[in-house]
């Protein structure tokens, strides 16, 4: 025998994250997203706008990689130290269910605002993308 959901809990959405108590017509708690938006990135390789279910996250972008011949501290820093900012962040993404290619994206981790995407072979974010971020985030100190 199935148990009934508590009164006021959403049953039309399968995820537990979309349920909230309070009874019919109650306002959801602060921070509850009513719109169910996903992160949407445009693949610069094939031009397709893909939501996060078609993509695979690859971690922080623009890392200096260390290998044989590096010191233990350098290799340890490469393997285990990552930025985890609240705000503008540069990330690697793979268009897993599309062209399969890797690309880089600049986005805000707090709001999911996407500033732009660019090819993975880039050594640093394009100047126009950096200018766009500085125009929207006056206190932004740069990508490094």
N, C-alpha and C positions, 0 to 999 in steps of 0.2 A: 504494500500500500504506500503510495507517494504522500509525503507530507506537503501540506499547503505552504506557500510562501507567507511570511509574516505580513500583516496588513500594511499596505503602502509601499511594499518593495516591488521594484520593476520586474516583471516577468516576461516582457516582450523582447528583452535583449539578453542574449545568452551569457554575457560576461558578468562576473560578480562585481566588477568595478563599476557597473552601470546601475547598481541597486542602491537605494537609500531609504532609510526609515522616515517615518513622519506621517503616514496615512495619505489617502487620496487627496490630491490638490495641494499637498504640502510643498513648500519651497525646498529645493535641494540645499545641502550644506555648502558653505563657501568653498570654492575650488572645484566643485563638481562641474564637469564639462557637459553641457547640454547638446553641443553641436557634433560631437564625435569626430572632429576633424583629424585627419592623419597628416603626417609630415609628407609633403609632396615636393619632389626634387625633379628638375629637368636634366636628363642625361645629355651632356654636351657632345657625346659621341654619336648618338642616333637621333637626338632631338625630341624624344618621347618624355612627356611628363608622367612620372611614375610615383605611386604612393609607396609608403614604407613596406608594404607587403611584397612588392616586387624587387626590393632592394636588400642588400646585405651590408651592414655597417662594418667598416674595417678599422675603426679606431682613429686616433689623432693623425692629422696630416702634417707634413713638413718636418718629420723627425730626422735627426742626424743619426744614421745607422752606424753601429760599431761592430766589428767582427774580429777575426784573427789579428793579433798584434795590438789590440787595444788594452788599456789598463782594466783592472777589475772594476774600478769605480765607473769608468766610461760605459762598460758593458752592462753593469748593474743599472745605471741610469737609463740606458736605452731599453732594457728589458722591463723594468718595473716602475719607472717614474713617468707619470703622465699628468698633464694638466687636466683639471676637471673644473673649468670655470663656470660660473653662472653668468651668462652673457654670450658674447661673440666667441665662436669656436670654429676651428677649421678641421674637417673630418674627411676620411676616405670612405667612399661608398662604391659598391659594385652593383651594376644593373643586372642582377642575378636572373630574373625572368624576362629579360629583354636581350640586348646585344651582348651581355656578359662582360662588358668592359668596366674597368675601374675609372673613377673620376673623383674630384675633390669638391667639397661644398663648404660654404661659409653660412653659418646659421646661428641664431640666438638660442641657447639651451633653455632659457627661461620662458620664452614666448613661442618657440618653434618658427619664428620668422626666418625665412630663407633669403639671404642677400644675393646669392648666386652660386653657380656651379662652373667648374672649369676643368680642363684636361688633367689627368693624373701626372703627366710628364712635367708639369709646371714646377719650377724651383721655388716660386713664391706666388702669392695671389696676384692676379692682374691688377695694374694700377687703377683701372676704372672701378673695379670691385672694391678696392681699398678706399677709394674716394667716396663711393656710395655708402660704405659702412661709416666712415667718418662724418658724413653729412647727417646720418640718422642717429649716430651715437657720438655726441660731441666729446665725451671723456675717453673714448677708445684710444688706447696707446699703441696700437699696431699689432701685427700678427705674431711677433716673436716673443 
